[in-house]
């Protein structure tokens, strides 16, 4: 699952590939925004943990990973 996180006052978004289901990511974001957690904590496919303060979240985009096309296509 590809997750893009926008952070307030940061020029770039955080993009990570996670093995979590969309519902699990959505639940973690909802808990952070509801004040149940002070940090949004997600783990990517490589085992790296991403922590974002809940009060700095601008947006979270959850979607399927993009498949990169390789090779030459017919024109």
C-alpha positions as CSV (number, residue, x, y, z in Angstrom):
1,X,0.0,0.0,0.0
2,X,1.4,3.4,-1.0
3,X,1.0,6.1,1.7
4,X,1.7,9.8,1.1
5,X,1.8,12.1,4.1
6,X,1.7,15.8,3.9
7,X,3.3,17.6,6.8
8,X,2.5,21.3,7.7
9,X,5.4,23.7,7.1
10,X,7.4,21.0,5.2
11,X,8.1,21.5,1.5
12,X,7.9,17.8,0.6
13,X,5.6,15.0,1.4
14,X,6.6,11.7,2.9
15,X,6.0,8.7,0.6
16,X,6.3,5.1,1.8
17,X,5.3,1.6,0.8
18,X,3.6,-0.2,3.7
19,X,2.4,-3.8,4.1
20,X,-0.5,-2.6,6.1
21,X,-4.1,-2.8,4.7
22,X,-5.8,0.5,3.9
23,X,-8.1,0.1,6.9
24,X,-5.2,-0.3,9.3
25,X,-3.5,2.9,7.9
26,X,-6.8,4.8,8.1
27,X,-7.4,3.6,11.7
28,X,-3.9,4.8,12.7
29,X,-4.5,8.2,11.1
30,X,-7.9,8.5,12.7
31,X,-6.5,7.7,16.2
32,X,-3.8,10.3,15.8
33,X,-6.2,13.0,14.7
34,X,-8.7,12.1,17.5
35,X,-6.0,12.6,20.1
36,X,-5.7,8.9,21.1
37,X,-2.0,9.1,19.9
38,X,0.3,12.0,19.8
39,X,2.2,10.5,16.9
40,X,1.2,8.9,13.6
41,X,3.5,5.8,13.5
42,X,3.8,3.7,10.4
43,X,6.3,1.0,9.3
44,X,7.4,0.7,5.7
45,X,8.2,-2.5,3.7
46,X,11.9,-2.2,4.7
47,X,11.1,-2.1,8.4
48,X,11.8,1.6,8.9
49,X,9.4,3.4,11.2
50,X,8.0,6.8,10.2
51,X,6.8,9.0,13.1
52,X,4.8,12.3,12.4
53,X,3.4,14.5,15.1
54,X,-0.4,14.3,14.9
55,X,-0.8,18.1,15.2
56,X,1.4,18.6,12.1
57,X,-0.5,16.3,9.7
58,X,-1.8,18.2,6.6
59,X,-3.2,15.2,4.7
60,X,-2.7,11.5,4.2
61,X,-3.3,9.8,0.8
62,X,-3.7,6.0,0.8
63,X,-3.6,4.1,-2.5
64,X,-2.3,1.2,-4.4
65,X,1.4,1.3,-5.4
66,X,2.1,2.5,-8.9
67,X,3.5,-0.2,-11.2
68,X,6.5,1.1,-13.2
69,X,6.4,0.1,-16.8
70,X,9.7,-1.1,-18.3
71,X,10.5,-1.4,-21.9
72,X,9.4,0.1,-25.2
73,X,5.8,0.3,-26.1
74,X,4.2,0.4,-29.5
75,X,3.8,4.0,-30.9
